[in-house]
Amino acid sequence: MAQSRNPRQITTRLVDGRICAYDLAAKASGVLSPAMVCSPTPEDDVIDHAIAADFQRAYYTTLNAVVCMMPGGVEVWRSGLEPESVKRHGHRPGCVLSLDGRVVWVYRPDAMAGRDRPDQWVALDAGSGAVIAQADLQTVGHGGVQLLHGTSGQVLLDVGEGQDGSVIYRASLTEAGMDLFCYPWGDRCLIDLSPDGRQFVTVDHNQADIAVHTYPEGGVAFRLSVDAFGHDPDGAYVEWCGGYLKQDTIMVTIAGETEDAQEWFRHYQVDARSGQVRAEFDARGEDPYDVHPLGDGTWLTTDPSGHPARWSNSSGDPAAGLGESP
């Protein structure tokens, strides 16, 4: 699935074992330089990571812990995911920091970790690591994608269950704990939230179509199948990636194989209001999953250095490099 876009305009990458944070509000283009670099505890294998808005703390997950670090390498707190898992089934605990910086939302794939319990979604106090609220999920997931809603304080979680599908939850914190809602689908993968928070995008788990939903209800505003992009559904499919290039423009990726087994992919722009397919464009990504729309008309790819590169219509000239579809 696509890397989630953070409304705080901060993104992070793991480069040479260090967590690097980039200030997207600076509007710089080209290869970005980190605004902060944090070295995790040496024995930790970092899986997911997030950064405070003031760049003074980093948060990350390992197979068995959630950790808060200062940029100088000082560990502030460590919250264990207990009991420790000795299983390696590809389970990947995930974290995201709330927009106000007070809560670390953690997805725990406990079933796959062999902890003899359902998966959990946990809210931790960002200052201390203490549990604020938690909920059992009816999933057996490998990993999860969490998206922050820009105005409501709500968080979306997509739990990927491999061949069994994908489950999407929505949660917020109340005085009573966690207010949890599960969308009534098991076959749609969450891709992105719109910049204004009034829509979200999903892709069919079997990759037959993309849908735009109203937020928070989940009603389908429109749905586009592969043939809407001029491709044969028997030889092409929708990738589980893309998202909002701008408020009114969604990027959709179609992929497939040629008759001689050569893989290909194409990026398209879609009108987010009408569902009209606008144009194919070159997003400069080497991989269909290495294009991360930011919602402001720019997007990120990965430079050979490991740092993100930021593109726009002016810097990347998406009109260039267009070609005929296979």
Contacts in CASP RR format, 6 or more apart in sequence:
PFRMAT RR
TARGET T0000
AUTHOR 0000-0000-0000
METHOD contacts of the structure
MODEL  1
MAQSRNPRQITTRLVDGRICAYDLAAKASGVLSPAMVCSPTPEDDVIDHA
IAADFQRAYYTTLNAVVCMMPGGVEVWRSGLEPESVKRHGHRPGCVLSLD
GRVVWVYRPDAMAGRDRPDQWVALDAGSGAVIAQADLQTVGHGGVQLLHG
TSGQVLLDVGEGQDGSVIYRASLTEAGMDLFCYPWGDRCLIDLSPDGRQF
VTVDHNQADIAVHTYPEGGVAFRLSVDAFGHDPDGAYVEWCGGYLKQDTI
MVTIAGETEDAQEWFRHYQVDARSGQVRAEFDARGEDPYDVHPLGDGTWL
TTDPSGHPARWSNSSGDPAAGLGESP
1 144 0 8 1.000
1 145 0 8 1.000
1 158 0 8 1.000
1 189 0 8 1.000
1 190 0 8 1.000
1 191 0 8 1.000
1 240 0 8 1.000
1 241 0 8 1.000
2 145 0 8 1.000
2 191 0 8 1.000
2 192 0 8 1.000
2 240 0 8 1.000
2 241 0 8 1.000
2 242 0 8 1.000
2 243 0 8 1.000
2 289 0 8 1.000
2 292 0 8 1.000
3 11 0 8 1.000
3 292 0 8 1.000
4 96 0 8 1.000
4 145 0 8 1.000
4 146 0 8 1.000
4 147 0 8 1.000
4 148 0 8 1.000
4 192 0 8 1.000
5 147 0 8 1.000
5 192 0 8 1.000
5 193 0 8 1.000
5 243 0 8 1.000
5 244 0 8 1.000
5 292 0 8 1.000
5 293 0 8 1.000
5 294 0 8 1.000
5 295 0 8 1.000
6 96 0 8 1.000
6 148 0 8 1.000
7 99 0 8 1.000
7 148 0 8 1.000
7 149 0 8 1.000
7 150 0 8 1.000
7 195 0 8 1.000
8 53 0 8 1.000
8 99 0 8 1.000
8 148 0 8 1.000
9 23 0 8 1.000
9 24 0 8 1.000
9 25 0 8 1.000
9 294 0 8 1.000
10 21 0 8 1.000
10 22 0 8 1.000
10 23 0 8 1.000
10 24 0 8 1.000
10 51 0 8 1.000
10 53 0 8 1.000
11 21 0 8 1.000
11 22 0 8 1.000
11 24 0 8 1.000
11 292 0 8 1.000
11 300 0 8 1.000
11 308 0 8 1.000
12 19 0 8 1.000
12 20 0 8 1.000
12 21 0 8 1.000
12 22 0 8 1.000
12 49 0 8 1.000
12 50 0 8 1.000
12 51 0 8 1.000
12 58 0 8 1.000
13 19 0 8 1.000
13 20 0 8 1.000
13 22 0 8 1.000
13 302 0 8 1.000
13 306 0 8 1.000
13 307 0 8 1.000
13 308 0 8 1.000
14 20 0 8 1.000
14 46 0 8 1.000
14 49 0 8 1.000
15 34 0 8 1.000
15 305 0 8 1.000
15 306 0 8 1.000
15 307 0 8 1.000
17 39 0 8 1.000
17 40 0 8 1.000
17 46 0 8 1.000
18 37 0 8 1.000
18 38 0 8 1.000
18 39 0 8 1.000
18 40 0 8 1.000
19 37 0 8 1.000
19 38 0 8 1.000
19 39 0 8 1.000
19 40 0 8 1.000
19 46 0 8 1.000
19 49 0 8 1.000
19 51 0 8 1.000
19 58 0 8 1.000
19 60 0 8 1.000
20 34 0 8 1.000
20 36 0 8 1.000
20 37 0 8 1.000
20 307 0 8 1.000
21 34 0 8 1.000
21 35 0 8 1.000
21 36 0 8 1.000
21 37 0 8 1.000
21 38 0 8 1.000
21 51 0 8 1.000
21 55 0 8 1.000
21 58 0 8 1.000
22 32 0 8 1.000
22 33 0 8 1.000
22 34 0 8 1.000
22 35 0 8 1.000
22 307 0 8 1.000
22 308 0 8 1.000
23 35 0 8 1.000
23 55 0 8 1.000
24 294 0 8 1.000
24 310 0 8 1.000
26 35 0 8 1.000
28 310 0 8 1.000
29 298 0 8 1.000
29 310 0 8 1.000
29 311 0 8 1.000
29 312 0 8 1.000
29 315 0 8 1.000
30 309 0 8 1.000
30 310 0 8 1.000
30 311 0 8 1.000
30 315 0 8 1.000
31 303 0 8 1.000
31 305 0 8 1.000
31 307 0 8 1.000
31 308 0 8 1.000
31 309 0 8 1.000
32 307 0 8 1.000
32 308 0 8 1.000
32 309 0 8 1.000
32 310 0 8 1.000
33 307 0 8 1.000
34 307 0 8 1.000
35 55 0 8 1.000
36 51 0 8 1.000
36 55 0 8 1.000
36 58 0 8 1.000
36 71 0 8 1.000
37 71 0 8 1.000
38 51 0 8 1.000
38 58 0 8 1.000
38 69 0 8 1.000
38 70 0 8 1.000
38 71 0 8 1.000
38 72 0 8 1.000
38 73 0 8 1.000
39 69 0 8 1.000
39 72 0 8 1.000
39 73 0 8 1.000
40 46 0 8 1.000
40 58 0 8 1.000
40 60 0 8 1.000
40 67 0 8 1.000
40 69 0 8 1.000
41 67 0 8 1.000
41 69 0 8 1.000
41 73 0 8 1.000
41 75 0 8 1.000
44 60 0 8 1.000
44 62 0 8 1.000
44 65 0 8 1.000
44 67 0 8 1.000
45 62 0 8 1.000
45 63 0 8 1.000
46 60 0 8 1.000
46 61 0 8 1.000
46 62 0 8 1.000
47 60 0 8 1.000
47 61 0 8 1.000
47 62 0 8 1.000
47 63 0 8 1.000
47 92 0 8 1.000
47 93 0 8 1.000
47 94 0 8 1.000
48 60 0 8 1.000
48 61 0 8 1.000
48 92 0 8 1.000
48 93 0 8 1.000
48 94 0 8 1.000
48 95 0 8 1.000
49 58 0 8 1.000
49 59 0 8 1.000
49 60 0 8 1.000
49 61 0 8 1.000
49 95 0 8 1.000
50 58 0 8 1.000
50 59 0 8 1.000
50 60 0 8 1.000
50 95 0 8 1.000
50 96 0 8 1.000
50 97 0 8 1.000
50 104 0 8 1.000
51 57 0 8 1.000
51 58 0 8 1.000
51 59 0 8 1.000
51 97 0 8 1.000
52 58 0 8 1.000
52 59 0 8 1.000
52 97 0 8 1.000
52 101 0 8 1.000
52 126 0 8 1.000
53 101 0 8 1.000
55 71 0 8 1.000
56 70 0 8 1.000
56 71 0 8 1.000
57 68 0 8 1.000
57 69 0 8 1.000
57 70 0 8 1.000
57 76 0 8 1.000
57 126 0 8 1.000
58 68 0 8 1.000
58 69 0 8 1.000
58 70 0 8 1.000
58 71 0 8 1.000
59 66 0 8 1.000
59 67 0 8 1.000
59 68 0 8 1.000
59 69 0 8 1.000
59 95 0 8 1.000
59 97 0 8 1.000
59 104 0 8 1.000
59 126 0 8 1.000
60 66 0 8 1.000
60 67 0 8 1.000
60 69 0 8 1.000
60 95 0 8 1.000
61 67 0 8 1.000
61 81 0 8 1.000
61 92 0 8 1.000
61 93 0 8 1.000
61 94 0 8 1.000
61 95 0 8 1.000
61 106 0 8 1.000
62 93 0 8 1.000
63 81 0 8 1.000
63 85 0 8 1.000
63 88 0 8 1.000
63 91 0 8 1.000
63 93 0 8 1.000
63 113 0 8 1.000
64 80 0 8 1.000
64 81 0 8 1.000
64 82 0 8 1.000
64 84 0 8 1.000
64 85 0 8 1.000
65 78 0 8 1.000
65 79 0 8 1.000
65 80 0 8 1.000
65 81 0 8 1.000
66 78 0 8 1.000
66 79 0 8 1.000
66 80 0 8 1.000
66 81 0 8 1.000
66 93 0 8 1.000
66 95 0 8 1.000
66 104 0 8 1.000
66 106 0 8 1.000
66 124 0 8 1.000
66 129 0 8 1.000
67 75 0 8 1.000
67 77 0 8 1.000
67 78 0 8 1.000
67 79 0 8 1.000
68 75 0 8 1.000
68 76 0 8 1.000
68 77 0 8 1.000
68 78 0 8 1.000
68 104 0 8 1.000
68 126 0 8 1.000
68 127 0 8 1.000
68 129 0 8 1.000
69 75 0 8 1.000
69 76 0 8 1.000
70 76 0 8 1.000
76 127 0 8 1.000
77 127 0 8 1.000
77 128 0 8 1.000
77 129 0 8 1.000
79 124 0 8 1.000
79 129 0 8 1.000
79 131 0 8 1.000
81 93 0 8 1.000
81 108 0 8 1.000
81 110 0 8 1.000
81 113 0 8 1.000
83 115 0 8 1.000
85 91 0 8 1.000
85 113 0 8 1.000
85 114 0 8 1.000
85 115 0 8 1.000
87 112 0 8 1.000
87 113 0 8 1.000
87 114 0 8 1.000
89 112 0 8 1.000
89 113 0 8 1.000
89 114 0 8 1.000
89 142 0 8 1.000
90 112 0 8 1.000
90 142 0 8 1.000
91 109 0 8 1.000
91 112 0 8 1.000
91 113 0 8 1.000
91 141 0 8 1.000
91 142 0 8 1.000
91 143 0 8 1.000
92 109 0 8 1.000
92 142 0 8 1.000
92 143 0 8 1.000
92 144 0 8 1.000
93 106 0 8 1.000
93 107 0 8 1.000
93 108 0 8 1.000
93 109 0 8 1.000
93 143 0 8 1.000
94 106 0 8 1.000
94 107 0 8 1.000
94 143 0 8 1.000
94 144 0 8 1.000
94 146 0 8 1.000
95 104 0 8 1.000
95 105 0 8 1.000
95 106 0 8 1.000
95 107 0 8 1.000
95 146 0 8 1.000
96 104 0 8 1.000
96 105 0 8 1.000
96 146 0 8 1.000
96 147 0 8 1.000
96 148 0 8 1.000
96 155 0 8 1.000
97 103 0 8 1.000
97 104 0 8 1.000
97 105 0 8 1.000
97 126 0 8 1.000
98 104 0 8 1.000
98 105 0 8 1.000
98 126 0 8 1.000
98 148 0 8 1.000
98 153 0 8 1.000
98 155 0 8 1.000
99 148 0 8 1.000
99 150 0 8 1.000
99 153 0 8 1.000
101 126 0 8 1.000
102 125 0 8 1.000
102 126 0 8 1.000
102 127 0 8 1.000
103 123 0 8 1.000
103 124 0 8 1.000
103 125 0 8 1.000
103 126 0 8 1.000
103 132 0 8 1.000
103 173 0 8 1.000
104 123 0 8 1.000
104 124 0 8 1.000
104 125 0 8 1.000
104 126 0 8 1.000
104 129 0 8 1.000
105 121 0 8 1.000
105 122 0 8 1.000
105 123 0 8 1.000
105 124 0 8 1.000
105 146 0 8 1.000
105 155 0 8 1.000
105 157 0 8 1.000
105 171 0 8 1.000
106 121 0 8 1.000
106 122 0 8 1.000
106 123 0 8 1.000
106 124 0 8 1.000
107 119 0 8 1.000
107 120 0 8 1.000
107 121 0 8 1.000
107 143 0 8 1.000
107 144 0 8 1.000
107 146 0 8 1.000
107 157 0 8 1.000
107 159 0 8 1.000
108 119 0 8 1.000
108 120 0 8 1.000
108 121 0 8 1.000
108 122 0 8 1.000
109 119 0 8 1.000
109 140 0 8 1.000
109 141 0 8 1.000
109 142 0 8 1.000
109 143 0 8 1.000
109 144 0 8 1.000
109 159 0 8 1.000
110 117 0 8 1.000
110 118 0 8 1.000
110 119 0 8 1.000
110 120 0 8 1.000
111 117 0 8 1.000
111 118 0 8 1.000
111 119 0 8 1.000
111 139 0 8 1.000
111 140 0 8 1.000
111 141 0 8 1.000
112 140 0 8 1.000
112 141 0 8 1.000
112 142 0 8 1.000
117 136 0 8 1.000
118 136 0 8 1.000
118 137 0 8 1.000
118 138 0 8 1.000
118 139 0 8 1.000
118 140 0 8 1.000
119 136 0 8 1.000
119 137 0 8 1.000
119 139 0 8 1.000
119 140 0 8 1.000
119 141 0 8 1.000
119 159 0 8 1.000
120 134 0 8 1.000
120 135 0 8 1.000
120 136 0 8 1.000
120 137 0 8 1.000
121 134 0 8 1.000
121 135 0 8 1.000
121 137 0 8 1.000
121 157 0 8 1.000
121 169 0 8 1.000
121 171 0 8 1.000
121 178 0 8 1.000
121 180 0 8 1.000
122 131 0 8 1.000
122 133 0 8 1.000
122 134 0 8 1.000
123 131 0 8 1.000
123 132 0 8 1.000
123 133 0 8 1.000
123 134 0 8 1.000
123 173 0 8 1.000
123 178 0 8 1.000
124 130 0 8 1.000
124 131 0 8 1.000
124 132 0 8 1.000
125 131 0 8 1.000
125 132 0 8 1.000
132 173 0 8 1.000
132 177 0 8 1.000
133 173 0 8 1.000
133 177 0 8 1.000
133 178 0 8 1.000
134 178 0 8 1.000
135 171 0 8 1.000
135 178 0 8 1.000
135 180 0 8 1.000
137 159 0 8 1.000
137 167 0 8 1.000
137 169 0 8 1.000
138 167 0 8 1.000
138 182 0 8 1.000
139 159 0 8 1.000
139 160 0 8 1.000
139 161 0 8 1.000
139 167 0 8 1.000
140 161 0 8 1.000
140 164 0 8 1.000
141 159 0 8 1.000
141 160 0 8 1.000
141 161 0 8 1.000
141 162 0 8 1.000
142 160 0 8 1.000
142 161 0 8 1.000
142 162 0 8 1.000
143 159 0 8 1.000
143 160 0 8 1.000
144 157 0 8 1.000
144 158 0 8 1.000
144 159 0 8 1.000
144 160 0 8 1.000
145 157 0 8 1.000
145 158 0 8 1.000
145 190 0 8 1.000
146 155 0 8 1.000
146 156 0 8 1.000
146 157 0 8 1.000
146 158 0 8 1.000
147 155 0 8 1.000
147 156 0 8 1.000
147 190 0 8 1.000
147 192 0 8 1.000
147 193 0 8 1.000
147 200 0 8 1.000
148 155 0 8 1.000
148 193 0 8 1.000
149 155 0 8 1.000
149 156 0 8 1.000
149 193 0 8 1.000
149 197 0 8 1.000
149 215 0 8 1.000
150 193 0 8 1.000
150 197 0 8 1.000
151 197 0 8 1.000
152 172 0 8 1.000
152 216 0 8 1.000
153 172 0 8 1.000
154 170 0 8 1.000
154 171 0 8 1.000
154 172 0 8 1.000
154 216 0 8 1.000
155 170 0 8 1.000
155 171 0 8 1.000
155 172 0 8 1.000
156 168 0 8 1.000
156 169 0 8 1.000
156 170 0 8 1.000
156 190 0 8 1.000
156 193 0 8 1.000
156 200 0 8 1.000
157 168 0 8 1.000
157 169 0 8 1.000
157 170 0 8 1.000
157 171 0 8 1.000
158 166 0 8 1.000
158 167 0 8 1.000
158 168 0 8 1.000
158 169 0 8 1.000
158 189 0 8 1.000
158 190 0 8 1.000
159 166 0 8 1.000
159 167 0 8 1.000
159 168 0 8 1.000
159 169 0 8 1.000
160 166 0 8 1.000
160 167 0 8 1.000
160 189 0 8 1.000
161 167 0 8 1.000
165 186 0 8 1.000
165 187 0 8 1.000
165 189 0 8 1.000
165 205 0 8 1.000
166 186 0 8 1.000
166 187 0 8 1.000
166 188 0 8 1.000
166 189 0 8 1.000
166 190 0 8 1.000
166 205 0 8 1.000
167 182 0 8 1.000
167 183 0 8 1.000
167 185 0 8 1.000
167 186 0 8 1.000
168 182 0 8 1.000
168 183 0 8 1.000
168 185 0 8 1.000
168 186 0 8 1.000
168 188 0 8 1.000
168 190 0 8 1.000
168 202 0 8 1.000
169 180 0 8 1.000
169 181 0 8 1.000
169 182 0 8 1.000
169 183 0 8 1.000
170 180 0 8 1.000
170 181 0 8 1.000
170 182 0 8 1.000
170 183 0 8 1.000
170 216 0 8 1.000
171 178 0 8 1.000
171 179 0 8 1.000
171 180 0 8 1.000
171 181 0 8 1.000
172 178 0 8 1.000
172 179 0 8 1.000
173 179 0 8 1.000
181 216 0 8 1.000
183 218 0 8 1.000
185 202 0 8 1.000
186 205 0 8 1.000
187 204 0 8 1.000
187 205 0 8 1.000
187 206 0 8 1.000
188 202 0 8 1.000
188 203 0 8 1.000
188 204 0 8 1.000
188 205 0 8 1.000
188 211 0 8 1.000
189 202 0 8 1.000
189 203 0 8 1.000
189 204 0 8 1.000
189 205 0 8 1.000
189 240 0 8 1.000
190 200 0 8 1.000
190 201 0 8 1.000
190 202 0 8 1.000
191 200 0 8 1.000
191 201 0 8 1.000
191 202 0 8 1.000
191 203 0 8 1.000
191 210 0 8 1.000
191 240 0 8 1.000
191 241 0 8 1.000
191 242 0 8 1.000
191 243 0 8 1.000
192 200 0 8 1.000
192 201 0 8 1.000
192 242 0 8 1.000
192 243 0 8 1.000
192 244 0 8 1.000
192 250 0 8 1.000
192 293 0 8 1.000
193 199 0 8 1.000
193 200 0 8 1.000
193 201 0 8 1.000
193 215 0 8 1.000
193 244 0 8 1.000
194 200 0 8 1.000
194 201 0 8 1.000
194 215 0 8 1.000
194 244 0 8 1.000
194 247 0 8 1.000
194 272 0 8 1.000
195 244 0 8 1.000
195 246 0 8 1.000
195 247 0 8 1.000
195 295 0 8 1.000
195 296 0 8 1.000
196 247 0 8 1.000
197 215 0 8 1.000
198 214 0 8 1.000
198 215 0 8 1.000
199 212 0 8 1.000
199 213 0 8 1.000
199 214 0 8 1.000
199 215 0 8 1.000
199 221 0 8 1.000
199 272 0 8 1.000
200 212 0 8 1.000
200 213 0 8 1.000
200 215 0 8 1.000
200 218 0 8 1.000
201 210 0 8 1.000
201 211 0 8 1.000
201 212 0 8 1.000
201 213 0 8 1.000
201 242 0 8 1.000
201 243 0 8 1.000
201 244 0 8 1.000
201 250 0 8 1.000
202 210 0 8 1.000
202 211 0 8 1.000
202 213 0 8 1.000
203 209 0 8 1.000
203 210 0 8 1.000
203 211 0 8 1.000
203 238 0 8 1.000
203 239 0 8 1.000
203 240 0 8 1.000
204 210 0 8 1.000
204 211 0 8 1.000
204 238 0 8 1.000
207 237 0 8 1.000
207 238 0 8 1.000
207 239 0 8 1.000
207 240 0 8 1.000
208 225 0 8 1.000
208 226 0 8 1.000
208 233 0 8 1.000
208 237 0 8 1.000
208 238 0 8 1.000
209 223 0 8 1.000
209 224 0 8 1.000
209 225 0 8 1.000
209 226 0 8 1.000
209 238 0 8 1.000
210 223 0 8 1.000
210 224 0 8 1.000
210 238 0 8 1.000
210 250 0 8 1.000
210 252 0 8 1.000
210 270 0 8 1.000
211 220 0 8 1.000
211 221 0 8 1.000
211 222 0 8 1.000
211 223 0 8 1.000
211 224 0 8 1.000
212 220 0 8 1.000
212 221 0 8 1.000
212 222 0 8 1.000
212 223 0 8 1.000
212 250 0 8 1.000
212 272 0 8 1.000
212 275 0 8 1.000
213 219 0 8 1.000
213 220 0 8 1.000
213 221 0 8 1.000
214 221 0 8 1.000
222 274 0 8 1.000
222 275 0 8 1.000
224 252 0 8 1.000
224 270 0 8 1.000
224 275 0 8 1.000
224 277 0 8 1.000
225 233 0 8 1.000
226 232 0 8 1.000
226 233 0 8 1.000
226 236 0 8 1.000
226 237 0 8 1.000
226 238 0 8 1.000
226 254 0 8 1.000
227 233 0 8 1.000
228 277 0 8 1.000
229 236 0 8 1.000
229 252 0 8 1.000
229 254 0 8 1.000
229 266 0 8 1.000
229 268 0 8 1.000
229 277 0 8 1.000
230 325 0 8 1.000
231 254 0 8 1.000
231 325 0 8 1.000
235 256 0 8 1.000
235 257 0 8 1.000
236 254 0 8 1.000
236 255 0 8 1.000
236 256 0 8 1.000
237 254 0 8 1.000
237 255 0 8 1.000
237 256 0 8 1.000
238 252 0 8 1.000
238 253 0 8 1.000
238 254 0 8 1.000
239 253 0 8 1.000
239 254 0 8 1.000
239 255 0 8 1.000
239 265 0 8 1.000
239 288 0 8 1.000
239 289 0 8 1.000
241 253 0 8 1.000
241 288 0 8 1.000
241 289 0 8 1.000
241 291 0 8 1.000
242 250 0 8 1.000
242 251 0 8 1.000
242 252 0 8 1.000
242 253 0 8 1.000
242 291 0 8 1.000
242 292 0 8 1.000
242 293 0 8 1.000
243 250 0 8 1.000
243 251 0 8 1.000
243 252 0 8 1.000
243 293 0 8 1.000
243 295 0 8 1.000
244 250 0 8 1.000
244 251 0 8 1.000
244 272 0 8 1.000
244 293 0 8 1.000
244 295 0 8 1.000
245 251 0 8 1.000
245 269 0 8 1.000
245 293 0 8 1.000
245 295 0 8 1.000
245 297 0 8 1.000
245 299 0 8 1.000
246 295 0 8 1.000
246 296 0 8 1.000
246 297 0 8 1.000
247 272 0 8 1.000
247 295 0 8 1.000
248 271 0 8 1.000
248 272 0 8 1.000
248 273 0 8 1.000
249 269 0 8 1.000
249 270 0 8 1.000
249 271 0 8 1.000
249 272 0 8 1.000
249 278 0 8 1.000
249 297 0 8 1.000
250 269 0 8 1.000
250 270 0 8 1.000
250 271 0 8 1.000
250 272 0 8 1.000
251 267 0 8 1.000
251 268 0 8 1.000
251 269 0 8 1.000
251 270 0 8 1.000
251 283 0 8 1.000
251 291 0 8 1.000
251 293 0 8 1.000
251 299 0 8 1.000
252 267 0 8 1.000
252 268 0 8 1.000
252 269 0 8 1.000
252 270 0 8 1.000
253 265 0 8 1.000
253 266 0 8 1.000
253 267 0 8 1.000
253 268 0 8 1.000
253 288 0 8 1.000
253 291 0 8 1.000
254 265 0 8 1.000
254 266 0 8 1.000
254 268 0 8 1.000
255 263 0 8 1.000
255 264 0 8 1.000
255 265 0 8 1.000
255 266 0 8 1.000
255 288 0 8 1.000
256 263 0 8 1.000
256 264 0 8 1.000
256 265 0 8 1.000
256 326 0 8 1.000
257 263 0 8 1.000
257 264 0 8 1.000
258 264 0 8 1.000
258 326 0 8 1.000
264 325 0 8 1.000
264 326 0 8 1.000
265 288 0 8 1.000
266 280 0 8 1.000
266 325 0 8 1.000
267 280 0 8 1.000
267 281 0 8 1.000
267 282 0 8 1.000
267 283 0 8 1.000
267 288 0 8 1.000
267 291 0 8 1.000
268 277 0 8 1.000
268 278 0 8 1.000
268 279 0 8 1.000
268 280 0 8 1.000
268 281 0 8 1.000
269 277 0 8 1.000
269 278 0 8 1.000
269 279 0 8 1.000
269 280 0 8 1.000
269 281 0 8 1.000
270 276 0 8 1.000
270 277 0 8 1.000
270 278 0 8 1.000
271 277 0 8 1.000
271 278 0 8 1.000
279 322 0 8 1.000
280 322 0 8 1.000
280 323 0 8 1.000
280 325 0 8 1.000
281 318 0 8 1.000
281 319 0 8 1.000
281 322 0 8 1.000
282 318 0 8 1.000
282 320 0 8 1.000
282 321 0 8 1.000
282 322 0 8 1.000
283 291 0 8 1.000
283 299 0 8 1.000
283 301 0 8 1.000
283 311 0 8 1.000
283 318 0 8 1.000
284 291 0 8 1.000
284 301 0 8 1.000
284 309 0 8 1.000
284 311 0 8 1.000
284 316 0 8 1.000
285 291 0 8 1.000
285 301 0 8 1.000
286 301 0 8 1.000
286 302 0 8 1.000
290 301 0 8 1.000
290 302 0 8 1.000
291 299 0 8 1.000
291 300 0 8 1.000
291 301 0 8 1.000
292 299 0 8 1.000
292 300 0 8 1.000
292 301 0 8 1.000
292 308 0 8 1.000
293 299 0 8 1.000
294 300 0 8 1.000
294 310 0 8 1.000
297 312 0 8 1.000
297 313 0 8 1.000
298 310 0 8 1.000
298 311 0 8 1.000
298 312 0 8 1.000
299 310 0 8 1.000
299 311 0 8 1.000
299 312 0 8 1.000
300 308 0 8 1.000
300 309 0 8 1.000
300 310 0 8 1.000
300 311 0 8 1.000
301 308 0 8 1.000
301 309 0 8 1.000
301 311 0 8 1.000
302 308 0 8 1.000
302 309 0 8 1.000
303 309 0 8 1.000
311 318 0 8 1.000
END
